Amino acid sequence: SLRLGVVPMRFWRLASMGAAERTARTRDREWPKIRQALDDNKLTAIGLIRVAGTNPFKLTGNHQALAYGYEIGDDGSIRVRVYDPNHPNKEDVWVPIGGPGKQSTGEPVLGVVALD
């Protein structure tokens, strides 16, 4: 899943951005890729940025999940439904898109990166 250093670099790049830039990139660049894959009925790996900063040793604080659906609320909020290997028996796990927030299981989500 680390694809010869490409995935860790993508995690690091997003984690090292400021909060506003990370939110904009998640919404404007990463979300369209995720949405397109899901609209094409493809499962897609996503990276969850949980730790911000430039220290590459903190990359282990981030996480990967498998997206399989999404919901867009009347208020424009976006929730991506995921299989999270940290919660293998839960079928109701989702991740917010569009800014710092919390995954439905309580972990922080500072940004999301499309990995496929």
Stockholm file with secondary structure:
# STOCKHOLM 1.0

chainA/1-116         SLRLGVVPMRFWRLASMGAAERTARTRDREWPKIRQALDDNKLTAIGLIRVAGTNPFKLTGNHQALAYGYEIGDDGSIRVRVYDPNHPNKEDVWVPIGGPGKQSTGEPVLGVVALD
#=GR chainA/1-116 SS CCGGGHHHHHHHHHHTSCHHHHHHHIIIIIHHHHHHHHHTTCCEEEEEECSCSSCGGGGGGCEEEEEEEEEECTTSCEEEEEECTTSTTCSCCEEEESSSEECTTSCEESEEEECC
#=GC SS_cons         CCGGGHHHHHHHHHHTSCHHHHHHHIIIIIHHHHHHHHHTTCCEEEEEECSCSSCGGGGGGCEEEEEEEEEECTTSCEEEEEECTTSTTCSCCEEEESSSEECTTSCEESEEEECC
//
